[in-house]
Amino acid sequence: MSDLIKTVKNGVIDQVNKAATKEKTAKNELGKDAFLQLLVTQMKYQDPLNPSSNTEYISQLATFSQLEQMQNLSAISSNSQALSLVGKNVIIRTKSETGTITDVGGKVDFVNMNKGKARISINGKLYSVDDLDSVIDDTYILEKGRPRIIEKVDLEYDANDPADLSFNVHMGEGDSTADDVAILIDQTLLDPSVISLKDNKITISKSVFKDAPNGTYKVTVIFNDILLTTAKDMVSITVKNNQE
């Protein structure tokens, strides 16, 4: 289980090499059982006229003891790594008796240790650590949930038909969710009183553009999420006033 914890690289979730882990464990357990069977068989069928010496048995038992200690250390290391998953976002992949595969994602609440086996809690339900499929980097989760403006917007203010200007935004997901914004027109920060935010829609009061010179202005949106996400070059406003 040395490969238990992996992170996202370039937005791709590294998969946990469970098959190799289980195969390695199975081979170790087979070696232990085979050694015991071999030792018992040797003692059972040894030549009574030429029995094995105590030294040989002591040497064999020492080898068995070393093998058992290595397996115990491996189990301790595996469980220690399971404990380090607390607070991590993971994906669990389970397989039912009918062969149906189900993926469950969430944050690990705690690790339950029972008879030397580790089980991790996700959303109040326990899963075997052997069913762990992926561990997702926290930074990746925050980046993926950032607020954003999905499509570019070109707005126009016309003094002959003055109106408030609105555009849609995505306020983020999970720990990256924002609930407020700041707006800059070019390099000028707008007063909050001329901005409204409702149902993922930002509206800028027409009073902002009443006396503005003709031209096209870039709008910068700063969200108040944990990363202070800034959306640039996604919204522009063209002002057409009566003045030349």
Secondary structure, DSSP 8 states (H G I E B T S, - for coil): -TT----EETTEE-B--HHHHHHHHHHHHHHHHHHHHHHHHHHHTS-TTS---HHHHHHHHHHHHHHHHHHHHHHHHHHHHHHTTTT-EEEEEEE-TT--EEEEEEEEEEEEEETTEEEEEETTEEEEGGGEEEEE-HHHHHHHT--B--S-EEEEEETTS---EEEE-B---GGG----EEEEETTEE--GGGEEEETTEEEE-GGGTTT--SEEEEEEEEE-STT--EEEEEEEEEEE-S--
